[in-house]
Amino acid sequence: MVSLPRSLVSSLQLLPAGLFLGLFFLIPLALTFVWGFWPRTEFWMEPGFTLEAYRGFVTTGRVDVYLQTLRLSLATVVISLLAGYPVAYYLARRLDGDRAFSLLFVFVLPFIISTIVRTFSWRFLLGRSGPINGALVGIGIVDRPLDWLLFSDVAVLIGLVTASIPFVVFPVWLSLRTIDASLLEASADLGAAPATTFRRVTLPLSLPGVFAASIFVFVTAFGSTAIPTLLGGGGYSTIGTTLTSVLGVLNYPLAAAISSVSIATMLALLGLWAHFFDLEGLVAMGGDA
């Protein structure tokens, strides 16, 4: 029986995954990049080369929308991590398996409800006659209902954060669960305070989960359309809503250009996060443990 070289066997094993990645990821990305340079026709576009789409992106105020969306998405990542990490830590390090799984199921429940339905509930809660404004007026914190709770950046951020919390809890919980308890015990035996153990051991070893959560939340927030439209109002613009409007007027090259800029941004942030978190070193650290 002829034995194949190990390198060839490894290549053959990776071939299906490579074909899938190329067919459903790399080729669409390449086409999107190319279409951004094609001239627009009445209903489609034609092969060629022009910078008209990118010129339209830069000169029509869409750069401001892009920067606003970027700030909003980064703020969503930070707030979601600050809110979701303690929950994941409590589930992973303070509860036994059965109770933790039961509570994790609670975070799955929002996914069985449409995003639009969940977002509409926030419109009721944040409205002038909603319970939040009613409570603020009732206990005397404000004299009249707050208008900026709805149809504002605050409302959109609330909607994005609440929709993103499960994307933080699950990867961070998985990352915390993989930490060897003997490392924490050794830290305590050496006299480290709980806060020191968390800062020097738990947090660094959980960064792969934080990294994954950051990517999930950022991509979801950056491309969201339903939440900004419903909570920000009809005139609220993000890259997601801008793409929808551009496609509505059949300007496919401009949509491709905007998509290419967005993808380049995500890849740049992905590289920055990967460098900052030093995932390779963290994984090696966890393996040595």
C-alpha positions as CSV (number, residue, x, y, z in Angstrom):
1,M,0.0,0.0,0.0
2,V,1.5,3.3,-1.1
3,S,1.7,5.9,1.7
4,L,1.3,9.5,0.7
5,P,3.6,12.2,2.1
6,R,2.2,13.8,5.2
7,S,2.3,17.3,3.7
8,L,0.2,16.0,0.8
9,V,-2.3,14.3,3.1
10,S,-2.7,17.6,5.1
11,S,-3.2,19.5,1.9
12,L,-5.9,17.1,0.7
13,Q,-7.6,17.3,4.1
14,L,-7.7,21.1,3.9
15,L,-8.9,21.1,0.3
16,P,-12.7,20.9,1.0
17,A,-12.4,23.8,3.5
18,G,-10.3,25.8,1.1
19,L,-12.8,25.3,-1.7
20,F,-15.7,26.3,0.5
21,L,-13.8,29.4,1.7
22,G,-12.9,30.4,-1.8
23,L,-16.3,29.8,-3.3
24,F,-18.4,31.5,-0.6
25,F,-16.1,34.1,0.8
26,L,-13.0,35.0,-1.2
27,I,-14.7,35.1,-4.7
28,P,-17.6,37.3,-3.5
29,L,-15.2,39.6,-1.8
30,A,-13.1,39.9,-4.9
31,L,-16.1,40.6,-7.0
32,T,-17.3,43.3,-4.6
33,F,-13.9,45.0,-4.8
34,V,-13.9,44.8,-8.7
35,W,-17.5,46.0,-9.0
36,G,-16.6,49.2,-7.1
37,F,-14.6,50.3,-10.1
38,W,-17.1,49.4,-12.8
39,P,-19.1,52.2,-14.5
40,R,-22.8,52.3,-13.6
41,T,-25.5,51.7,-16.2
42,E,-29.2,52.3,-16.0
43,F,-30.1,49.0,-14.3
44,W,-26.7,47.3,-13.6
45,M,-23.0,48.1,-14.4
46,E,-20.5,47.3,-17.1
47,P,-16.9,46.2,-17.1
48,G,-14.4,49.1,-17.0
49,F,-12.5,51.2,-14.6
50,T,-13.6,54.4,-13.0
51,L,-13.3,56.0,-9.5
52,E,-16.8,57.5,-9.7
53,A,-18.2,55.2,-7.0
54,Y,-15.4,56.0,-4.6
55,R,-15.7,59.7,-5.5
56,G,-19.4,59.6,-4.7
57,F,-18.6,57.9,-1.4
58,V,-16.2,60.7,-0.4
59,T,-18.0,63.8,-1.7
60,T,-21.6,63.1,-0.7
61,G,-21.3,63.1,3.1
62,R,-21.2,59.3,3.3
63,V,-17.8,59.5,4.9
64,D,-19.4,61.2,7.9
65,V,-22.0,58.4,8.1
66,Y,-19.2,55.9,7.9
67,L,-17.3,57.5,10.8
68,Q,-20.4,57.8,12.8
69,T,-21.1,54.1,12.3
70,L,-17.5,53.2,13.2
71,R,-17.8,55.2,16.5
72,L,-21.2,53.6,17.3
73,S,-19.9,50.1,16.6
74,L,-16.8,50.6,18.7
75,A,-18.9,52.0,21.6
76,T,-21.2,49.0,21.3
77,V,-18.2,46.7,21.6
78,V,-16.9,48.4,24.7
79,I,-20.2,48.7,26.5
80,S,-21.2,45.1,25.6
81,L,-17.9,43.8,26.9
82,L,-18.3,45.7,30.2
83,A,-21.8,44.4,30.6
84,G,-21.3,40.9,29.4
85,Y,-18.0,39.9,30.8
86,P,-19.1,40.0,34.5
87,V,-22.1,37.8,33.5
88,A,-19.9,35.3,31.8
89,Y,-17.5,35.3,34.7
90,Y,-20.3,34.7,37.2
91,L,-21.6,31.8,35.1
92,A,-18.2,30.2,34.5
93,R,-16.5,30.7,37.9
94,R,-19.3,31.0,40.5
95,L,-22.0,28.5,39.4
96,D,-22.0,24.8,38.9
97,G,-22.6,23.4,35.4
98,D,-26.3,22.7,35.6
99,R,-27.3,26.1,36.9
100,A,-24.9,27.9,34.5
101,F,-26.4,26.0,31.5
102,S,-29.9,26.9,32.7
103,L,-29.0,30.6,32.9
104,L,-27.2,30.4,29.5
105,F,-30.5,29.3,28.1
106,V,-32.0,32.6,29.1
107,F,-29.5,34.4,26.8
108,V,-30.6,32.1,23.9
109,L,-34.3,33.2,24.3
110,P,-33.9,36.5,22.5
111,F,-32.8,34.7,19.4
112,I,-36.1,33.0,19.0
113,I,-37.8,36.4,18.8
114,S,-37.5,38.6,15.7
115,T,-35.0,41.5,16.0
116,I,-37.8,43.8,14.8
117,V,-40.1,42.6,17.5
118,R,-37.5,43.1,20.2
119,T,-36.6,46.5,18.9
120,F,-40.2,47.6,18.8
121,S,-40.4,46.8,22.5
122,W,-37.6,49.3,23.1
123,R,-39.6,51.9,21.3
124,F,-42.3,51.4,23.9
125,L,-40.0,51.4,26.8
126,L,-38.0,54.5,25.7
127,G,-41.0,56.6,24.4
128,R,-42.3,59.7,26.1
129,S,-45.2,57.8,27.5
130,G,-43.2,54.7,28.2
131,P,-42.5,53.2,31.6
132,I,-38.9,54.5,31.8
133,N,-39.9,58.1,31.3
134,G,-42.9,57.5,33.6
135,A,-40.6,56.2,36.4
136,L,-38.2,59.1,36.0
137,V,-41.0,61.6,36.3
138,G,-42.7,59.7,39.0
139,I,-39.7,59.7,41.4
140,G,-38.8,63.3,40.6
141,I,-35.6,62.8,38.7
142,V,-36.9,64.9,35.8
143,D,-39.8,67.3,35.5
144,R,-41.0,66.1,32.1
145,P,-40.4,63.1,29.8
146,L,-37.0,63.0,28.1
147,D,-37.2,63.3,24.4
148,W,-33.7,62.1,23.7
149,L,-34.3,58.6,25.1
150,L,-35.8,57.6,21.7
151,F,-34.8,58.5,18.2
152,S,-31.3,59.3,19.2
153,D,-27.8,57.8,19.4
154,V,-28.6,56.7,23.0
155,A,-31.6,54.7,21.8
156,V,-29.6,53.1,19.0
157,L,-26.8,52.2,21.3
158,I,-29.1,50.7,23.8
159,G,-30.7,48.6,21.1
160,L,-27.3,47.4,19.7
161,V,-25.9,46.6,23.1
162,T,-28.9,44.6,24.3
163,A,-28.9,42.7,21.0
164,S,-25.1,42.0,21.3
165,I,-24.9,40.8,24.9
166,P,-25.3,37.1,24.0
167,F,-22.4,37.4,21.5
168,V,-20.3,38.4,24.5
169,V,-21.5,36.0,27.1
170,F,-21.1,32.8,25.1
171,P,-17.5,33.1,23.8
172,V,-16.2,34.7,27.1
173,W,-17.9,32.0,29.1
174,L,-16.3,29.3,26.9
175,S,-12.9,30.9,27.3
176,L,-13.2,31.2,31.1
177,R,-14.4,27.6,31.3
178,T,-11.1,26.4,29.7
179,I,-8.9,28.0,32.3
180,D,-7.3,25.4,34.5
181,A,-8.5,25.9,38.1
182,S,-5.1,24.8,39.4
183,L,-3.6,28.1,38.0
184,L,-6.0,30.1,40.1
185,E,-5.3,27.9,43.1
186,A,-1.6,28.4,42.7
187,S,-2.0,32.1,42.5
188,A,-4.0,32.1,45.7
189,D,-1.4,29.9,47.4
190,L,1.3,32.3,46.5
191,G,-0.5,35.0,48.3
192,A,-2.1,36.9,45.5
193,A,-5.3,38.7,46.2
194,P,-8.4,37.8,44.2
195,A,-8.2,41.0,42.2
196,T,-4.5,40.3,41.4
197,T,-5.3,36.8,40.3
198,F,-8.1,38.1,38.1
199,R,-5.8,40.7,36.6
200,R,-2.7,38.5,36.1
201,V,-4.2,35.1,35.4
202,T,-8.0,35.0,34.6
203,L,-8.2,38.1,32.4
204,P,-5.2,37.4,30.1
205,L,-6.3,33.7,29.6
206,S,-9.8,34.8,28.7
207,L,-8.7,37.3,26.0
208,P,-9.3,34.8,23.2
209,G,-13.0,34.9,24.1
210,V,-12.9,38.6,24.5
211,F,-11.4,38.8,21.0
212,A,-14.1,36.6,19.5
213,A,-16.8,38.6,21.2
214,S,-15.4,41.9,20.0
215,I,-15.5,40.6,16.4
216,F,-19.0,39.3,16.6
217,V,-20.3,42.4,18.2
218,F,-18.5,44.8,15.9
219,V,-19.6,43.1,12.7
220,T,-23.2,42.9,13.9
221,A,-23.4,46.5,15.0
222,F,-21.6,47.9,11.9
223,G,-24.0,46.2,9.5
224,S,-27.2,46.6,11.5
225,T,-30.1,48.2,9.7
226,A,-33.3,47.4,11.6
227,I,-32.2,48.7,15.0
228,P,-30.9,52.1,13.7
229,T,-34.0,52.6,11.6
230,L,-36.5,51.7,14.4
231,L,-34.7,53.4,17.3
232,G,-32.9,56.2,15.5
233,G,-35.8,57.4,13.4
234,G,-36.3,57.7,9.6
235,G,-33.5,60.2,9.2
236,Y,-30.9,58.2,11.2
237,S,-28.1,56.9,8.9
238,T,-25.6,54.2,9.3
239,I,-23.5,52.3,6.7
240,G,-26.2,49.5,6.8
241,T,-29.1,51.9,6.1
242,T,-27.0,53.8,3.5
243,L,-26.3,50.5,1.6
244,T,-30.0,49.8,1.7
245,S,-30.8,53.1,0.2
246,V,-28.1,52.9,-2.4
247,L,-29.2,49.5,-3.5
248,G,-32.8,50.8,-3.7
249,V,-31.7,53.2,-6.5
250,L,-29.8,50.5,-8.3
251,N,-26.4,52.1,-7.8
252,Y,-24.5,48.9,-7.5
253,P,-20.9,50.2,-8.0
254,L,-21.4,52.7,-5.1
255,A,-22.8,49.9,-2.9
256,A,-19.8,47.8,-3.8
257,A,-17.4,50.6,-3.0
258,I,-19.0,51.2,0.4
259,S,-18.9,47.5,1.1
260,S,-15.2,47.3,0.1
261,V,-14.4,50.2,2.4
262,S,-16.3,48.5,5.2
263,I,-14.6,45.2,4.6
264,A,-11.2,46.8,4.6
265,T,-12.0,48.5,7.9
266,M,-13.1,45.2,9.5
267,L,-9.9,43.5,8.3
268,A,-7.7,46.3,9.6
269,L,-9.4,46.1,13.0
270,L,-9.2,42.4,13.0
271,G,-5.4,42.6,12.4
272,L,-5.1,45.3,15.1
273,W,-7.1,43.2,17.6
274,A,-5.1,40.1,16.8
275,H,-1.8,41.9,17.3
276,F,-3.0,43.6,20.5
277,F,-4.4,40.5,22.1
278,D,-1.4,38.3,21.0
279,L,-3.7,35.3,20.5
280,E,-0.9,33.0,19.4
281,G,0.9,33.6,22.7
282,L,-2.2,33.2,24.7
283,V,-3.1,30.0,23.1
284,A,0.4,28.7,23.7
285,M,0.1,29.8,27.3
286,G,-3.1,27.9,27.7
287,G,-1.7,24.8,26.1
288,D,1.3,24.8,28.4
289,A,-1.0,25.0,31.3
